[in-house]
Amino acid sequence: MSDSIPPSVNNSADASKAVTPDEAWVDLRQYDQSWYDRGRSGWVVLLWWLVQAIAFPLTPHSAHAPRRFLLKLFGARIGQGVVIRPTARFTYPWKVEIGDYSWIGDDVVFYSLDQIQIGQHCVISQKTYLCTGSHDIQDPAFRLKTAPIKVGNGAWVATDCFVAPGVEIGANTVVGARSSVFSSLPAGQVCKGTPCRPCGVREMKGREEQN
């Protein structure tokens, strides 16, 4: 009689190590973003989050100058006449640039893991989320990926839009409400949808076309 382990026992041991169909393909224990540079030391990051959480809500809705001052104090490049509502949020202001006379609405989020550049005379309407961070979906360690966002002069990103990492929105382009922008958009267009696509040329009253 053989002294080997019966096949039924071997199969049971192997089954315990088998990959099941619903097993996670990622292992978040391997996640590592030690390479990522936030641009400032940890205490500056914490100080900014405290200042934003406490000071911004205490400023009057129409008093934009104090909010511009605080953002500049922490390294943001803010032009003249910029309107910033008190519920707008900036992850790392030193990675943000906003051109002259642009408007930033209520509950807009600048998730500025990478650079976010807003041109002059732009409108970023309420609840829009500008996201410069994502993850590698093919990496078992779920590696962090970042890419900048750029919004050209005179553009309008309407309410409750999502703008993905690496997107450039052309000058004077309009992004319709609740659109999701996953790729760059050309200048002077009206765009909408998920994914957002151009659907027509933006026409301005009183503007003569140059031949």
N, C-alpha and C positions, 0 to 999 in steps of 0.2 A: 504494500500500500504506500502511495506517495505521501511524503510529508510536506508537499507544497501547499500554499494557501489556496483554498477552493476558488474556482473562477467567480463565483457569486460575490465573494469578499473583495477580490481584486476589482471587479466592476463597480462595486459600491465605493471603494476608495477613489477610483478614477472619476466617478461621477461627481464627487464632491469638489473636484478641481476643474470640472468642465465649464466652459463658457456658456452661460445661458443667454437666450435671445434678448432678454431685457437688461443685461448687465451694462453698466455705464462704460462708454468708450473712453471717457476722460477720467483722470485721477487728479483731483484738485489738490491732493497732498503734494503733488509735484510742482504746483504753480509757483513761479519765481519772477518777481519784477524788481529784483535788486539792481538790475542794470538801468532801470528807468530813472531819469533825472527830472525831478519836479521843478528844478530851476531855483529853488530857495531851500534853506535848511528847514528841518522839521518844526522848530519853534516859530519860525516866520509863518509857515503854513497854518499852524494852530492859531497863532495870533490873528491872522487874516480871517479865519473861519469864525472866531469869536467876535471880531469887529463887525463882520458882515451880519452875523446872527443877531447882534445886539443893536448896533448903531443904525443900520439900514432901516429897520422897521420903525425906529423912533423919529426918522426924518419925515417932514411933511411931504405929502404926495407930489406937490408941485415944486418942492425945493430940490432941484437937481444938482445945484452947485456943491453941496456937502458930499453927495455921493460921488460926483466926479472927483472931488478932492481926495476922498478916501481911496478910490481906485488908483489915482495917480500916485498917491503915497506908497502904494504897494506895487508900483511898477507898470501899471497899465498906461497905454498911450491913448489919451482921450482928447479929441479935438474940441474946438469951441462950439458952444451952443448945443452940445449933446444932451438929449433927454434920456434919463435913466430912471425907471420907476423903482420904488423901494423894495418890491418883491422880486426883482431880477436877481439872479444868482450867478456868481463867477467862481469857478473852482480855483483857478490860479490866475489872478488878474495880470500878473507880469507876462502872461502869454496872450494878452488881448490888446488889439488896436481897434479903435472906433474913430472914424473920420468926422469932420465938421458937420454939425447940424443933423446928425442921425438920431433916430428914436429907438429906444429899447423898451419894449412893453412889459406889462406885469407878468410875472411868473416865467419870463424867458430864462432859459438855462444855458450858460456858456460852460459846457463841460470841456474845459480848456486844458486837457492833458497835452495837447499840441497847440500850435499857434492858431488863433482865430482873428481874421482881419475883416473888418467891416468898413466899407468905403464911406464916402461923403453922401449926405442926403439920403441915407438908407432908412427903411423902416423894418424892424424886426418885431412883429406883432406878438401879442400876449400868448403865452404857453408854448412858444416855439422852443425846440430843443436842438441846440447846435452841439453835435457829439463828435469829438475828435478821437475817441477811444473805442477799440473793439478787441476781438480775440481771434486767434487762428483756430478755425473750427476743425482743422485736420491734425492739430497738435494734441497729443494725449495730455500734455501739461497745460493746455488752454492758454498759450502764450499771449501776452498783451501786445496789441498793435496800435499805433497811433499815426495820424496823418492830419495835416492842417486843413482848415476851411477858409475860403475867401469869398466874400460877397462884394460884387462890384458897385461902383458909384450909382446912386439913384435906384437901386433895386428895392423891391418890396417883398418880404417873406411874410405872407399873411398868417392868420392865427392858427395855432396848434399844429405847426409843421415840424417834421423831423428832417434834419440835414445830417447826412452821414459823413464819416471821416473821408478826407481827400477831395471833397466836392468843391468846385468853383462855380459860383452863380454869376453870370455875365452882367455887365453894367445895364441898368434900366430894365432888367427882367422882373416880371411879377410871378411869384409862386403862389398858387391858389391855396385857400384855406384847407387844412388837414391833409396836405400833400406830404409824401415821403420822398425825399430827394436822395437817391443812392448813387447818381452819376452827375457829372457836371452839365450845366445848362448854358446855352449860348446867350449872347447879349440881345437886348431889345425884344424879348419874347414874352408871351403869356404862357405859363406852364402850369399844369395841374395833374393830380392823380397819384396813384401808388402802383408802380413807380411813377414818379413825376416825369412828364414829357411835354415838349412844346406843342401848343395847339393853335398858335397864331402869333402875328406880329403885334407888338404893343404900339398903338398909335396915340400921339399926343395932340390935343387941340392947339391950334395956333403955331404948330411947329412945321416949318417948311422943310420938305425933303431936299437934301443936297444931291444934285445930279453929278 
